[in-house]
Amino acid sequence: MQDVSIRLLHGEALIPWLGALARLRLAVFREWPYLYEGNEADERAYLRCYAGNPKALVVAAFAGGEPVGMASCLPLSCESEAIVAPFRAAGLDPARFFYLAESVLLAPWRGRGIGVAFFAARESFARSTSLAEFATFCGVLRPEDHPERPPGWTGLSTFWRHRGYRQEPRLCCSLSWPERGGETVEHVLRFWLKPLGRTASPWTEPPGGAMLGP
Ligand SMILES: CC(C)(COP(=O)(O)OP(=O)(O)OC[C@H]1O[C@@H](n2cnc3c(N)ncnc32)[C@H](O)[C@@H]1OP(=O)(O)O)[C@@H](O)C(=O)NCCC(=O)NCCS
């Protein structure tokens, strides 16, 4: 298999790759558990926001001169209201969080440490460019009996826990996207958190108990 290089793409450096990264996202998010039926124009517009935000980063994995994976991050306060609102509603200042928006890698390149590198690069960026105390992302919740759920699918919870993240049942958001077949479906996504420094929990007095354990 070809060698893979990890590149940090900021601002203008992202522009030449908007099309390739848009297609990469569409290919991965079309699969379970997202089943996202997006279009390239929307994906390019989404990625262009990263190019226009000096506080944002895209980490890309390249093989043979083409991107085979990407992950992105930015301060939570730069995200859409749907993502930020649950934090405010829980009494948490969004400035304390750095948002890891997505990690996508084409299937043939998985299991070689690229996903680990995506998390390390984004956490390092958050630590060096912000005062955020926590890294956070959200994962979609799918019913056990969903007809498209692949048999034996276990999800990424173990991978995320091994990266130091814990799911936070008090923080969920709702996002809608078009699924295969054309219907737009509203989804619930749960946030996961990881301390970037010494503060273990965003709540000084955790209401209702500690975060879920591994
Ligand atoms: C999430 C995703 C990017 C992870 O990518 P990945 O490259 O397969 O993950 P890695 O290979 O880095 O890690 C998987 C395991 O292999 C291990 N591994 C294998 N080779 C490794 C190496 N050379 N160096 C470090 N770790 C290695 C990792 O340690 C990890 O095991 P662990 O959790 O027990 O520590 C990938 O599964 C994906 O694209 N999934 C579909 C999209 C998705 O659901 N994204 C998440 C929400 S946006």
The ligand as a Tripos MOL2 file, in Angstrom:
@<TRIPOS>MOLECULE
LIG
   48    50     1     0     0
SMALL
NO_CHARGES

@<TRIPOS>ATOM
      1 C1        -13.0230    7.3650   12.4810 C.3       1 LIG1
      2 C2        -11.9650    6.8940   11.5020 C.3       1 LIG1
      3 C3        -11.3820    8.1000   10.7720 C.3       1 LIG1
      4 C4        -10.8450    6.1890   12.3170 C.3       1 LIG1
      5 O1         -9.7890    5.9630   11.4420 O.3       1 LIG1
      6 P1         -8.6780    4.8090   11.4700 P.3       1 LIG1
      7 O2         -7.5250    5.3640   10.7520 O.co2     1 LIG1
      8 O3         -9.2230    3.5230   11.0480 O.co2     1 LIG1
      9 O4         -8.2880    4.6820   13.0150 O.3       1 LIG1
     10 P2         -6.8370    4.2430   13.5260 P.3       1 LIG1
     11 O5         -6.2440    3.2290   12.6130 O.co2     1 LIG1
     12 O6         -6.0250    5.4520   13.8080 O.co2     1 LIG1
     13 O7         -7.2300    3.6020   14.9210 O.3       1 LIG1
     14 C5         -7.9620    2.3810   14.9900 C.3       1 LIG1
     15 C6         -7.2170    1.4550   15.9330 C.3       1 LIG1
     16 O8         -6.0580    0.9570   15.2820 O.3       1 LIG1
     17 C7         -4.9150    1.2320   16.0710 C.3       1 LIG1
     18 N1         -3.7620    1.3920   15.1740 N.ar      1 LIG1
     19 C8         -3.5290    0.5990   14.1220 C.ar      1 LIG1
     20 N2         -2.3760    0.9370   13.5270 N.ar      1 LIG1
     21 C9         -1.8880    1.9910   14.1900 C.ar      1 LIG1
     22 C10        -0.7170    2.7860   14.0270 C.ar      1 LIG1
     23 N3          0.1580    2.5490   13.0570 N.pl3     1 LIG1
     24 N4         -0.5270    3.8300   14.8550 N.ar      1 LIG1
     25 C11        -1.4190    4.0910   15.8370 C.ar      1 LIG1
     26 N5         -2.5480    3.3420   16.0280 N.ar      1 LIG1
     27 C12        -2.7720    2.2970   15.2260 C.ar      1 LIG1
     28 C13        -5.3130    2.4320   16.8930 C.3       1 LIG1
     29 O9         -4.5440    2.5250   18.0810 O.3       1 LIG1
     30 C14        -6.7660    2.1460   17.1770 C.3       1 LIG1
     31 O10        -6.9230    1.2260   18.2100 O.3       1 LIG1
     32 P3         -7.3010    1.6710   19.7040 P.3       1 LIG1
     33 O11        -8.5760    2.4730   19.6460 O.co2     1 LIG1
     34 O12        -7.4450    0.3880   20.4310 O.co2     1 LIG1
     35 O13        -6.1550    2.5230   20.2060 O.co2     1 LIG1
     36 C15       -12.5500    5.8750   10.4790 C.3       1 LIG1
     37 O14       -13.0320    4.7500   11.1950 O.3       1 LIG1
     38 C16       -13.6980    6.4320    9.6250 C.2       1 LIG1
     39 O15       -13.4890    7.1810    8.6800 O.2       1 LIG1
     40 N6        -14.9500    5.9890    9.9430 N.am      1 LIG1
     41 C17       -16.1270    6.4070    9.1420 C.3       1 LIG1
     42 C18       -16.5400    7.8340    9.3780 C.3       1 LIG1
     43 C19       -16.9790    8.0890   10.7830 C.2       1 LIG1
     44 O16       -17.8370    7.4260   11.3290 O.2       1 LIG1
     45 N7        -16.3820    9.1270   11.3960 N.am      1 LIG1
     46 C20       -16.6540    9.5090   12.7670 C.3       1 LIG1
     47 C21       -17.6150   10.5960   12.9320 C.3       1 LIG1
     48 S1        -17.4060   12.0070   11.8900 S.3       1 LIG1
@<TRIPOS>BOND
     1     1     2 1
     2     2     3 1
     3     2     4 1
     4     2    36 1
     5     4     5 1
     6     5     6 1
     7     6     7 2
     8     6     8 1
     9     6     9 1
    10     9    10 1
    11    10    11 2
    12    10    12 1
    13    10    13 1
    14    13    14 1
    15    14    15 1
    16    15    16 1
    17    15    30 1
    18    16    17 1
    19    17    18 1
    20    17    28 1
    21    18    19 ar
    22    18    27 ar
    23    19    20 ar
    24    20    21 ar
    25    21    22 ar
    26    21    27 ar
    27    22    23 1
    28    22    24 ar
    29    24    25 ar
    30    25    26 ar
    31    26    27 ar
    32    28    29 1
    33    28    30 1
    34    30    31 1
    35    31    32 1
    36    32    33 2
    37    32    34 1
    38    32    35 1
    39    36    37 1
    40    36    38 1
    41    38    39 2
    42    38    40 1
    43    40    41 1
    44    41    42 1
    45    42    43 1
    46    43    44 2
    47    43    45 1
    48    45    46 1
    49    46    47 1
    50    47    48 1
@<TRIPOS>SUBSTRUCTURE
     1 LIG1         1 GROUP 0 **** ****
